[in-house]
Amino acid sequence: MLMQEEVRKDIPGYKGLYEMTVSGRVYSVKSKRFLARCEDEYGFHIVKLSKQGSKVNHNVFELWKETFKDYNLPEYEFKGALKVIYK
């Protein structure tokens, strides 16, 4: 069975560098891969994004809300961590 690829959008402020899916996965355009933590692609609460040599931590849920604000998506579409999860 083929899995349908999720819709991805550029993360505001990181156009051409990082994209986010409807479910909350973060994709690195440069590395051509999804970021993962402990083999759990949805485990992130905070993600560090880099631009022009500067690295900044971001709350993934807040990035998701900003990225898809014009889509009026219900919050249950976001599959990531809403609070800190340590493994």
N, C-alpha and C positions, 0 to 999 in steps of 0.2 A: 504494500500500500504506500503510495506517495504522499508525503506530508506537504500540505500547502504552505508556502512561505508567508510569514507574517508581514503586514504592512510595516515599513520602517520610515521614520522621518528624521531629518537632521535635528540634532539637539540645538536649541537657540544658543547662539554664541560660539558654537563649535561646528558650523556648517562645513561639510567636507572632511571632518575629522571623526565625529562620532554620530551615530544614529541610535534611535530608540524604537523598539517595537511596541505595539499596542499592549502587549502583556508585560512590558517593563524590562525587557532584555536590552543591554547596552552593547552596541556593535562598534568596533574600531575599524574605520575605513582603511587606515594605513596598514594595520595588521591583517585585515580581511578575516576577522574572527569576532565572535561574541566574547565579552569579558566573562570570566567565571571565577567563583570563589569556592574552594573545597568541593569541586565538581558539582556545584549547585548553581546553575545560571540564574536562579531567582533569589539567591540568598543575600544579595547585597542590600544593605541599608544605606551605606555611604559608598560612593564611587569617586576615585581620584581621576580627573580628566586633565590632560595636558594640552597646552596651546602656547606656541612660541616660547618654549622652555619653562613656562610657568605651570605648576601643578596646583590644582584647587580641588578640595573635597566638596562633594555635592550630595545632598539627600536625594536618593534615587526617586522616591515617590514625588518629591517636589519637582524634579526634572521632568518626570512623566506628565504631571499636571500641566507644566509650562509647555512642553512639547506638543501635547494634544489638546490644548485649551480651546481651539476652534472646532474640535470634533465632537464636543459634548459627550464624551465617553463616560459610562457609569464607572465608578471607582472599582467595582468588582472585576473589571477587565484587567486591572493591574494585579499581577501574580507575585510580585516581589515582596520583600519584607517591609512591613510598616513600622517595625521597631528593631532595635539592635538584636541580632542573633549571633551568638558566638558558638563555634564548633570546635 
